[in-house]
Amino acid sequence: MKQIFKIHLIIALQAFVVILLGCSKTDTGVVETTKNASTADTVKVYITDGGKLQAILNALRMEERNKATWAWNIDVDFFQDGDTIADGGMIADSGKIEQSKGMKRSHVNVFGHVHLIAPDGTQLFSDSLRWNPTKQQIESNSKVKIIKGNEIIEGIGFSSDANFQRIHVKKVHGKIDG
Protein backbone atom coordinates (compact mmCIF):
# COMPACT_ATOMS: atom_id res chain seq x y z
CA MET A 1 0.00 0.00 0.00
CA LYS A 2 2.75 2.46 0.94
CA GLN A 3 4.80 1.65 -2.15
CA ILE A 4 1.71 1.95 -4.36
CA PHE A 5 0.96 5.42 -2.95
CA LYS A 6 4.57 6.46 -3.53
CA ILE A 7 4.23 5.44 -7.17
CA HIS A 8 0.89 7.25 -7.47
CA LEU A 9 2.25 10.43 -5.93
CA ILE A 10 5.21 10.50 -8.26
CA ILE A 11 2.82 9.88 -11.15
CA ALA A 12 0.66 12.79 -10.02
CA LEU A 13 3.62 15.14 -9.85
CA GLN A 14 5.07 13.98 -13.15
CA ALA A 15 2.03 12.86 -15.13
CA PHE A 16 1.54 16.02 -17.10
CA VAL A 17 4.81 15.38 -18.95
CA VAL A 18 3.64 11.98 -20.17
CA ILE A 19 1.72 13.41 -23.10
CA LEU A 20 4.91 14.83 -24.54
CA LEU A 21 6.87 11.63 -23.98
CA GLY A 22 4.16 9.55 -25.63
CA CYS A 23 4.12 6.77 -23.01
CA SER A 24 0.36 6.58 -22.44
CA LYS A 25 -2.90 6.87 -24.31
CA THR A 26 -4.02 10.48 -24.60
CA ASP A 27 -7.15 12.28 -25.73
CA THR A 28 -6.53 15.88 -26.70
CA GLY A 29 -8.35 18.73 -28.30
CA VAL A 30 -6.41 21.07 -30.53
CA VAL A 31 -2.62 20.62 -30.68
CA GLU A 32 -0.57 23.52 -32.01
CA THR A 33 3.15 23.63 -32.67
CA THR A 34 5.14 26.81 -33.15
CA LYS A 35 8.86 27.36 -33.48
CA ASN A 36 9.44 27.48 -29.70
CA ALA A 37 6.44 25.68 -28.18
CA SER A 38 3.93 22.83 -28.53
CA THR A 39 0.49 23.32 -27.00
CA ALA A 40 -2.44 20.96 -26.41
CA ASP A 41 -5.87 21.95 -25.11
CA THR A 42 -8.28 19.73 -23.15
CA VAL A 43 -5.82 16.92 -22.42
CA LYS A 44 -6.68 13.55 -20.88
CA VAL A 45 -3.83 11.13 -20.20
CA TYR A 46 -4.36 7.50 -19.18
CA ILE A 47 -1.38 6.13 -17.25
CA THR A 48 -1.17 2.35 -17.19
CA ASP A 49 1.26 -0.26 -15.94
CA GLY A 50 1.00 -3.75 -17.36
CA GLY A 51 -2.43 -2.94 -18.76
CA LYS A 52 -3.79 -1.81 -15.39
CA LEU A 53 -5.02 1.74 -14.99
CA GLN A 54 -2.80 3.67 -12.53
CA ALA A 55 -3.96 7.26 -13.03
CA ILE A 56 -5.96 9.58 -15.25
CA LEU A 57 -4.66 13.11 -15.71
CA ASN A 58 -6.91 15.88 -16.98
CA ALA A 59 -5.52 19.30 -17.87
CA LEU A 60 -7.21 22.21 -19.54
CA ARG A 61 -3.98 23.08 -21.35
CA MET A 62 -0.43 21.74 -21.67
CA GLU A 63 2.53 23.44 -23.25
CA GLU A 64 6.15 22.53 -23.85
CA ARG A 65 8.57 25.43 -24.09
CA ASN A 66 12.23 26.02 -23.30
CA LYS A 67 12.85 22.45 -22.08
CA ALA A 68 9.94 22.63 -19.61
CA THR A 69 6.38 21.31 -19.71
CA TRP A 70 3.59 23.39 -18.21
CA ALA A 71 0.01 22.34 -17.45
CA TRP A 72 -3.02 24.29 -16.22
CA ASN A 73 -6.11 23.15 -14.29
CA ILE A 74 -4.55 19.82 -13.33
CA ASP A 75 -6.81 17.06 -11.98
CA VAL A 76 -5.35 13.58 -11.41
CA ASP A 77 -7.21 10.48 -10.18
CA PHE A 78 -5.23 7.52 -8.76
CA PHE A 79 -6.30 3.89 -9.20
CA GLN A 80 -4.77 0.97 -7.32
CA ASP A 81 -7.40 -1.76 -7.14
CA GLY A 82 -7.61 -2.58 -10.84
CA ASP A 83 -11.05 -0.98 -11.02
CA THR A 84 -12.38 2.36 -12.27
CA ILE A 85 -13.14 3.90 -8.86
CA ALA A 86 -10.53 6.49 -7.87
CA ASP A 87 -8.51 5.73 -4.72
CA GLY A 88 -7.06 9.22 -4.32
CA GLY A 89 -6.03 12.20 -6.37
CA MET A 90 -4.51 15.63 -6.72
CA ILE A 91 -5.66 18.96 -8.11
CA ALA A 92 -3.62 22.09 -8.74
CA ASP A 93 -4.07 25.30 -10.68
CA SER A 94 -0.87 24.71 -12.66
CA GLY A 95 2.34 22.77 -12.77
CA LYS A 96 5.78 22.66 -14.35
CA ILE A 97 8.25 19.87 -14.97
CA GLU A 98 11.87 20.37 -15.98
CA GLN A 99 13.95 17.44 -17.14
CA SER A 100 17.51 17.23 -15.91
CA LYS A 101 20.28 15.90 -18.07
CA GLY A 102 19.59 12.37 -19.23
CA MET A 103 15.91 12.58 -18.14
CA LYS A 104 16.66 10.56 -14.99
CA ARG A 105 15.78 13.39 -12.64
CA SER A 106 12.76 15.60 -13.06
CA HIS A 107 12.14 18.71 -11.03
CA VAL A 108 8.38 18.98 -10.66
CA ASN A 109 6.41 21.87 -9.18
CA VAL A 110 2.67 22.33 -8.79
CA PHE A 111 1.12 25.66 -7.87
CA GLY A 112 -2.10 27.22 -6.65
CA HIS A 113 -4.79 25.53 -4.58
CA VAL A 114 -2.93 22.21 -4.39
CA HIS A 115 -5.05 19.47 -2.79
CA LEU A 116 -3.66 15.95 -2.54
CA ILE A 117 -5.67 12.98 -1.23
CA ALA A 118 -3.80 9.76 -0.41
CA PRO A 119 -5.53 6.37 -0.67
CA ASP A 120 -5.64 6.20 3.15
CA GLY A 121 -7.63 9.46 3.19
CA THR A 122 -4.78 11.73 4.34
CA GLN A 123 -5.21 15.17 2.77
CA LEU A 124 -2.62 17.83 2.09
CA PHE A 125 -3.42 21.44 1.15
CA SER A 126 -0.85 24.01 0.03
CA ASP A 127 -0.22 26.80 -2.45
CA SER A 128 2.75 24.92 -3.89
CA LEU A 129 4.57 21.59 -3.77
CA ARG A 130 7.71 20.40 -5.46
CA TRP A 131 9.31 17.02 -6.01
CA ASN A 132 13.01 17.02 -5.09
CA PRO A 133 14.51 14.12 -7.07
CA THR A 134 17.86 14.35 -5.31
CA LYS A 135 16.33 13.83 -1.85
CA GLN A 136 13.34 11.80 -3.14
CA GLN A 137 11.07 14.13 -1.14
CA ILE A 138 8.01 16.27 -1.53
CA GLU A 139 8.73 19.80 -0.29
CA SER A 140 7.12 23.20 0.12
CA ASN A 141 8.10 26.53 1.61
CA SER A 142 4.45 27.63 1.60
CA LYS A 143 1.72 27.32 4.19
CA VAL A 144 0.56 23.69 4.46
CA LYS A 145 -2.33 21.90 6.11
CA ILE A 146 -2.39 18.14 6.63
CA ILE A 147 -5.51 16.30 7.76
CA LYS A 148 -5.19 12.67 8.85
CA GLY A 149 -8.25 11.32 10.64
CA ASN A 150 -9.10 13.78 13.41
CA GLU A 151 -5.61 15.30 13.43
CA ILE A 152 -4.98 18.62 11.73
CA ILE A 153 -1.45 19.98 11.45
CA GLU A 154 -0.66 23.36 9.91
CA GLY A 155 2.57 25.18 9.40
CA ILE A 156 4.86 26.99 7.03
CA GLY A 157 7.35 24.77 5.26
CA PHE A 158 7.04 21.04 4.73
CA SER A 159 8.98 17.99 3.61
CA SER A 160 8.02 14.34 3.42
CA ASP A 161 8.94 11.06 1.84
CA ALA A 162 6.58 10.12 -0.98
CA ASN A 163 4.67 7.73 1.31
CA PHE A 164 3.84 10.45 3.87
CA GLN A 165 5.40 8.29 6.59
CA ARG A 166 8.12 10.78 7.61
CA ILE A 167 6.42 14.17 7.54
CA HIS A 168 8.25 17.26 8.79
CA VAL A 169 6.27 20.50 9.10
CA LYS A 170 8.19 23.64 10.02
CA LYS A 171 6.69 26.44 12.13
CA VAL A 172 3.95 24.02 13.10
CA HIS A 173 0.69 24.52 14.93
CA GLY A 174 -2.19 22.08 15.16
CA LYS A 175 -5.07 20.42 16.90
CA ILE A 176 -5.07 16.80 18.05
CA ASP A 177 -8.29 15.42 19.50
CA GLY A 178 -7.74 12.69 22.01
C-alpha positions in Angstrom: 0.0 0.0 0.0 2.8 2.5 0.9 4.8 1.6 -2.2 1.7 2.0 -4.4 1.0 5.4 -2.9 4.6 6.5 -3.5 4.2 5.4 -7.2 0.9 7.3 -7.5 2.3 10.4 -5.9 5.2 10.5 -8.3 2.8 9.9 -11.2 0.7 12.8 -10.0 3.6 15.1 -9.8 5.1 14.0 -13.2 2.0 12.9 -15.1 1.5 16.0 -17.1 4.8 15.4 -18.9 3.6 12.0 -20.2 1.7 13.4 -23.1 4.9 14.8 -24.5 6.9 11.6 -24.0 4.2 9.5 -25.6 4.1 6.8 -23.0 0.4 6.6 -22.4 -2.9 6.9 -24.3 -4.0 10.5 -24.6 -7.1 12.3 -25.7 -6.5 15.9 -26.7 -8.4 18.7 -28.3 -6.4 21.1 -30.5 -2.6 20.6 -30.7 -0.6 23.5 -32.0 3.1 23.6 -32.7 5.1 26.8 -33.1 8.9 27.4 -33.5 9.4 27.5 -29.7 6.4 25.7 -28.2 3.9 22.8 -28.5 0.5 23.3 -27.0 -2.4 21.0 -26.4 -5.9 22.0 -25.1 -8.3 19.7 -23.1 -5.8 16.9 -22.4 -6.7 13.6 -20.9 -3.8 11.1 -20.2 -4.4 7.5 -19.2 -1.4 6.1 -17.3 -1.2 2.4 -17.2 1.3 -0.3 -15.9 1.0 -3.8 -17.4 -2.4 -2.9 -18.8 -3.8 -1.8 -15.4 -5.0 1.7 -15.0 -2.8 3.7 -12.5 -4.0 7.3 -13.0 -6.0 9.6 -15.3 -4.7 13.1 -15.7 -6.9 15.9 -17.0 -5.5 19.3 -17.9 -7.2 22.2 -19.5 -4.0 23.1 -21.3 -0.4 21.7 -21.7 2.5 23.4 -23.2 6.2 22.5 -23.8 8.6 25.4 -24.1 12.2 26.0 -23.3 12.9 22.4 -22.1 9.9 22.6 -19.6 6.4 21.3 -19.7 3.6 23.4 -18.2 0.0 22.3 -17.5 -3.0 24.3 -16.2 -6.1 23.1 -14.3 -4.6 19.8 -13.3 -6.8 17.1 -12.0 -5.4 13.6 -11.4 -7.2 10.5 -10.2 -5.2 7.5 -8.8 -6.3 3.9 -9.2 -4.8 1.0 -7.3 -7.4 -1.8 -7.1 -7.6 -2.6 -10.8 -11.1 -1.0 -11.0 -12.4 2.4 -12.3 -13.1 3.9 -8.9 -10.5 6.5 -7.9 -8.5 5.7 -4.7 -7.1 9.2 -4.3 -6.0 12.2 -6.4 -4.5 15.6 -6.7 -5.7 19.0 -8.1 -3.6 22.1 -8.7 -4.1 25.3 -10.7 -0.9 24.7 -12.7 2.3 22.8 -12.8 5.8 22.7 -14.3 8.3 19.9 -15.0 11.9 20.4 -16.0 14.0 17.4 -17.1 17.5 17.2 -15.9 20.3 15.9 -18.1 19.6 12.4 -19.2 15.9 12.6 -18.1 16.7 10.6 -15.0 15.8 13.4 -12.6 12.8 15.6 -13.1 12.1 18.7 -11.0 8.4 19.0 -10.7 6.4 21.9 -9.2 2.7 22.3 -8.8 1.1 25.7 -7.9 -2.1 27.2 -6.6 -4.8 25.5 -4.6 -2.9 22.2 -4.4 -5.1 19.5 -2.8 -3.7 16.0 -2.5 -5.7 13.0 -1.2 -3.8 9.8 -0.4 -5.5 6.4 -0.7 -5.6 6.2 3.2 -7.6 9.5 3.2 -4.8 11.7 4.3 -5.2 15.2 2.8 -2.6 17.8 2.1 -3.4 21.4 1.2 -0.8 24.0 0.0 -0.2 26.8 -2.4 2.7 24.9 -3.9 4.6 21.6 -3.8 7.7 20.4 -5.5 9.3 17.0 -6.0 13.0 17.0 -5.1 14.5 14.1 -7.1 17.9 14.3 -5.3 16.3 13.8 -1.9 13.3 11.8 -3.1 11.1 14.1 -1.1 8.0 16.3 -1.5 8.7 19.8 -0.3 7.1 23.2 0.1 8.1 26.5 1.6 4.4 27.6 1.6 1.7 27.3 4.2 0.6 23.7 4.5 -2.3 21.9 6.1 -2.4 18.1 6.6 -5.5 16.3 7.8 -5.2 12.7 8.9 -8.2 11.3 10.6 -9.1 13.8 13.4 -5.6 15.3 13.4 -5.0 18.6 11.7 -1.4 20.0 11.5 -0.7 23.4 9.9 2.6 25.2 9.4 4.9 27.0 7.0 7.3 24.8 5.3 7.0 21.0 4.7 9.0 18.0 3.6 8.0 14.3 3.4 8.9 11.1 1.8 6.6 10.1 -1.0 4.7 7.7 1.3 3.8 10.4 3.9 5.4 8.3 6.6 8.1 10.8 7.6 6.4 14.2 7.5 8.2 17.3 8.8 6.3 20.5 9.1 8.2 23.6 10.0 6.7 26.4 12.1 4.0 24.0 13.1 0.7 24.5 14.9 -2.2 22.1 15.2 -5.1 20.4 16.9 -5.1 16.8 18.1 -8.3 15.4 19.5 -7.7 12.7 22.0 
